Amino acid sequence: MKIGYACINLSLDCRSSRTFRLKSYSAEYMERTVGGNLSCLLEQLRFNLEHDIYYFRISSDLVPFASHPVCDYPWQKRFKGEFAAIGGFIAEHAMRVTMHPDQFILINALDEGIHARSVAELVYHAQVLDLMGLDASHKIQIHVGGVYGDREASISRFVSRYRKLPAKVRKRLVVENDERSYCLADCLEVSAGTGVPVVFDNLHHSANNRGEKVREALAAAGTTWEERDGLPMVDYSSQKKGGKPGAHAYALDTDDFRAFLEAARGLDFDVMLEVKNKEHSALAALAVAAEMGLA
């Protein structure tokens, strides 16, 4: 089991998600920003290695405006060596990385413009992981999308559009249950029509489910993963006290995490912590897993 965190390391001075305003777009800004983001990403990964953290979510802002029509900067060619070096570091140390585009990615959108922009953004994410030379176990994670007043029609639209996605996107795409629109059972229906693996999110499941217990839900999601996909991915967080359902807590609730791992004992998966204090909670989670003989 690998345990990781998302995008930002609070112990470091740098960020791999720096960007700038669209009106400021220029080759100079792209050169400086992308170069700085890639340098910081490698620094984050080195920190993780030193602390036995082998799972990390890369920021979608690594290359600003990469899928926007304004982007004419050849970032793929200019930073080919840097991407390859990062990918080599990840592979050498048996790390796993993923990416999670924002919720504006809507494969099943009724608006064709939104759909087209969503596909372009997914192609960018696939390019990042491909330039790193990483295999298909390094995933791009999205939600199913909108319901638009007709859940079955929206699922069907996702399935048909998924089949038309570029192969480099399809091999990395995974879907996650959410706290409002598409529960685990809905995601399993999507998977049945596409073969796309399902990421189980425990907090979303607590807010939106059909009565499945956590272990049952984890096992069901796990059946959608093939060997080429790597271990099933699980998102874990606890509910923010006083927050709306699905709001992430600031720090890991170690008792809750311990109970979660106990309920899942015997099932194998990697855990992405969606917790506000990032690597600090990852280190606490690793300690809990070690106590339980799971890491």
Secondary structure, DSSP 8 states (H G I E B T S, - for coil): --EEEES--TTSS--TT----GGG--HHHHHHHHHHHHHHHHHHHHHHHHTT--EEEE-GGGSTTTTSTT----HHHHTHHHHHHHHHHHHHTT-EEEE---TT--TT-SSHHHHHHHHHHHHHHHHHHHHTT--TTS-EEEE----TT-HHHHHHHHHHHHTTS-HHHHTTEEEE--SSS--HHHHHHHHHHH---EEEEHHHHHHS-SS--HHHHHHHHHTT--GGG-S-EEEE--B-TTS-TT-B-SS--HHHHHHHHHHTTT---EEEE--TTTHHHHHHHHHHHHHTT--
